[in-house]
């Protein structure tokens, strides 16, 4: 995921949130294009405010992108300043829209969910997601499993819908993850409310590893390519570069165009 805020007590660093950069390299090799054995639709990107957007119309028409998921909030007190204005621009260009929250430890899961909902302002066709991963900028400020579950429960109670859960295979399995080598006290299990959410998997290998909690469902979105800085936009790969934005993460959807629209509109 394109960056995160590490906490209020640390100095500022370059990153999507404009403060600290969170973990976004999932304990494996440099990103590669999706393997030919993995079927899906390469039509979803995720961005945040440190991504320069010149024209969402180019994103839609020139790069055949259908959906954009934008960072909305982090923790319980930080709002991405670009979320609101870009929402209207993207939807006006015919793009599907979604918002994600980067979870931290500072606030309860319920507080973070309420802060997210107030900014995301989800409509029936607004995709929602929780970014649940190590916080490399401040490992002690990493969201724990109970907080993540409370976040999901609060969003579900408020909207009647589960958000996607964005996570890495190693993190979900309780293995040491991120540059800080932090880990969950226990793996995400199939009995967790998180397993009722669709999986947004971050794995930059040609064959992604599906966490055991989602073994019977697999991933709904697979972030197969990440991009942290403008200087290495899409790692120099022309097929992954997207017109109209300086850089972005690329995601494969498990399905075709019809299935993507049905899913995004809450019908699948």
C-alpha positions in Angstrom: 0.0 0.0 0.0 1.2 3.5 -0.8 2.5 4.6 2.6 1.2 5.4 6.0 1.5 7.6 9.0 3.6 6.2 11.8 2.4 8.3 14.7 2.2 11.8 16.0 5.5 11.7 17.9 7.8 10.9 15.0 9.4 13.4 12.6 8.0 13.8 9.1 9.2 11.7 6.1 8.3 11.5 2.5 5.3 9.2 2.0 1.7 9.2 0.9 0.4 10.4 4.2 3.1 13.1 4.2 4.5 11.9 7.5 5.9 8.4 7.9 6.0 5.6 5.3 4.4 2.4 6.4 5.3 -1.1 5.4 4.6 -1.9 1.7 7.1 -4.6 0.8 5.7 -7.9 1.8 8.8 -10.0 2.8 9.4 -11.3 -0.7 11.1 -10.3 -4.0 10.8 -7.3 -6.3 7.4 -7.0 -7.9 6.8 -8.9 -11.2 3.9 -9.0 -13.7 1.2 -11.4 -12.9 1.9 -15.0 -14.0 0.0 -16.3 -17.0 -1.5 -19.0 -14.8 -3.3 -16.4 -12.7 -6.6 -15.2 -14.3 -8.0 -11.8 -13.5 -8.8 -8.3 -14.7 -5.9 -5.8 -14.5 -8.1 -2.7 -14.0 -7.8 -1.4 -10.4 -5.3 1.0 -9.0 -4.8 2.4 -5.5 -3.3 5.8 -4.7 -3.0 8.4 -2.0 -2.3 12.1 -1.8 1.4 11.9 -2.6 0.5 10.6 -6.0 0.2 13.4 -8.6 -3.0 13.1 -10.6 -3.1 15.0 -13.8 -6.2 13.6 -15.5 -8.5 10.8 -14.3 -10.0 10.7 -17.8 -6.6 9.5 -19.1 -6.6 6.9 -16.3 -9.9 5.6 -17.5 -9.6 5.9 -21.3 -5.9 5.5 -22.1 -4.9 2.9 -19.5 -8.2 1.0 -19.3 -8.5 1.4 -15.5 -12.0 0.9 -14.2 -11.6 1.4 -10.4 -9.6 3.6 -8.1 -9.2 3.0 -4.3 -7.9 6.1 -2.6 -6.5 6.4 0.9 -9.1 8.2 3.1 -7.7 8.0 6.7 -5.1 6.7 9.0 -5.4 6.0 12.7 -8.1 8.0 14.3 -6.9 11.5 13.5 -5.4 11.8 10.0 -7.3 12.5 6.9 -5.9 12.3 3.4 -6.4 15.8 2.0 -6.9 14.6 -1.6 -9.6 12.1 -0.9 -12.6 14.4 -1.2 -11.7 16.4 -4.2 -10.4 13.4 -6.2 -13.6 11.5 -5.5 -15.6 13.8 -7.6 -13.0 14.0 -10.3 -12.7 10.2 -10.6 -16.4 9.5 -10.6 -16.9 12.3 -13.1 -14.4 10.5 -15.4 -16.5 7.3 -15.1 -14.3 5.5 -12.6 -15.4 3.3 -9.8 -14.4 4.7 -6.4 -13.3 3.3 -3.2 -11.6 4.4 0.1 -9.2 2.7 2.4 -8.1 3.2 6.0 -4.5 2.5 7.3 -4.9 0.9 10.7 -2.7 1.8 13.7 -2.5 1.0 17.4 -3.1 4.6 18.8 -6.9 4.4 18.7 -9.4 1.6 19.2 -10.7 -0.2 16.2 -14.1 1.4 16.7 -12.7 4.9 16.9 -10.7 4.3 13.7 -13.8 2.9 11.9 -15.9 5.9 12.9 -13.2 8.3 11.7 -12.9 6.4 8.4 -16.7 6.4 7.8 -16.9 10.1 8.4 -14.4 10.8 5.7 -15.1 7.9 3.3 -18.8 8.8 3.2 -19.6 5.4 1.6 -22.5 5.2 -0.8 -23.8 1.8 -2.1 -21.2 1.8 -4.9 -18.3 2.9 -2.7 -15.7 0.2 -2.0 -14.3 0.2 1.5 -11.1 -1.4 2.7 -8.9 -1.8 5.8 -5.2 -1.7 5.3 -4.0 -4.2 8.0 -0.2 -4.5 7.9 2.9 -3.7 9.9 3.6 0.0 10.4 7.3 0.2 9.4 7.6 3.9 10.3 6.6 3.1 13.9 6.3 -0.7 14.6 4.9 -0.1 18.1 2.0 1.7 16.4 0.9 -1.3 14.4 -2.7 -2.3 14.5 -3.4 -5.6 16.3 -5.8 -8.3 15.4 -8.5 -7.3 18.0 -8.4 -3.7 16.7 -8.8 -4.9 13.1 -11.7 -7.1 14.1 -13.4 -4.2 15.9 -12.9 -1.9 12.9 -14.6 -4.5 10.6 -17.4 -5.0 13.0 -18.1 -1.3 13.4 -18.1 -0.8 9.6 -20.4 -3.7 9.2 -22.8 -2.5 11.8 -22.9 1.0 10.3 -23.2 0.1 6.6 -24.4 -3.6 6.5 -21.3 -4.3 4.4 -17.9 -5.8 5.1 -14.8 -3.9 4.0 -12.1 -5.6 2.1 -9.1 -6.5 4.2 -5.7 -5.6 2.6 -2.9 -7.7 4.0 0.3 -9.6 3.3 0.6 -13.4 3.5 3.3 -13.4 6.1 1.5 -10.9 8.3 -1.8 -12.8 8.1 0.1 -16.0 9.0 1.7 -14.5 12.1 5.2 -14.6 10.7 7.7 -11.7 11.3 6.9 -9.1 8.7 8.0 -5.7 7.5 11.3 -4.0 8.1 10.6 -4.0 11.8 10.0 -7.8 11.7 6.9 -7.4 13.9 4.2 -10.1 14.0 0.7 -10.8 15.1 0.4 -12.8 18.3 -1.6 -15.4 16.4 -2.5 -15.9 12.8 -5.7 -14.7 11.3 -8.0 -17.7 11.6 -11.0 -18.7 9.5 -13.2 -18.0 12.6 -12.2 -14.3 12.6 -14.6 -11.7 11.3 -11.8 -10.7 9.0 -12.2 -14.0 7.1 -15.8 -12.9 6.3 -14.3 -10.0 4.4 -13.1 -10.2 0.8 -9.3 -10.5 0.7 -7.2 -7.8 -0.9 -3.9 -9.6 -1.1 -0.5 -7.9 -1.3 2.1 -10.3 -2.7 4.7 -9.2 -5.3 5.5 -12.7 -6.5 4.3 -14.3 -9.7 2.2 -16.8 -7.8 0.6 -15.2 -4.7 0.3 -17.0 -1.4 -3.3 -17.0 -0.1 -3.5 -16.9 3.7 -5.1 -19.9 5.3 -8.1 -17.8 6.6 -9.1 -17.3 3.0 -8.1 -20.7 1.7 -11.6 -21.5 0.6 -12.3 -18.2 -1.0 -8.9 -17.0 -2.3 -8.3 -13.3 -3.1 -10.7 -10.8 -4.6 -8.1 -8.2 -5.4 -4.4 -9.0 -5.8 -1.9 -6.1 -5.5 0.8 -7.6 -7.7 2.9 -4.4 -8.2 3.7 -1.7 -5.8 5.3 1.7 -6.4 6.6 3.8 -3.6 8.2 6.8 -5.3 7.8 8.8 -8.5 11.3 7.9 -9.6 10.5 4.2 -10.1 7.0 4.6 -11.4 5.7 1.1 -11.9 9.3 -0.1 -11.8 9.8 1.1 -15.3 7.4 -1.4 -16.7 5.4 0.1 -19.6 2.4 -2.4 -19.2 2.0 -1.3 -15.5 2.4 2.4 -16.1 -0.9 4.3 -15.9 -1.5 7.5 -17.8 -2.8 10.4 -15.8 -1.0 9.6 -12.6 2.7 9.9 -11.5 2.7 6.4 -10.0 0.4 3.9 -8.4 -0.1 0.3 -7.2 -1.6 -2.1 -9.6 -4.3 -4.7 -8.7 -5.8 -7.7 -10.4 -9.5 -8.4 -9.9 -10.6 -12.1 -9.7 -13.2 -11.9 -12.5 -14.1 -10.1 -15.7 -15.5 -6.6 -16.3 -19.1 -7.6 -15.6 -18.1 -9.3 -12.4 -16.1 -6.2 -11.3 -19.0 -3.9 -11.7 -21.4 -6.3 -9.9 -18.9 -6.7 -7.0 -18.3 -3.0 -6.7 -22.0 -2.3 -6.6 -22.5 -4.8 -3.9 -24.1 -7.5 -6.0 -21.5 -10.2 -5.7 
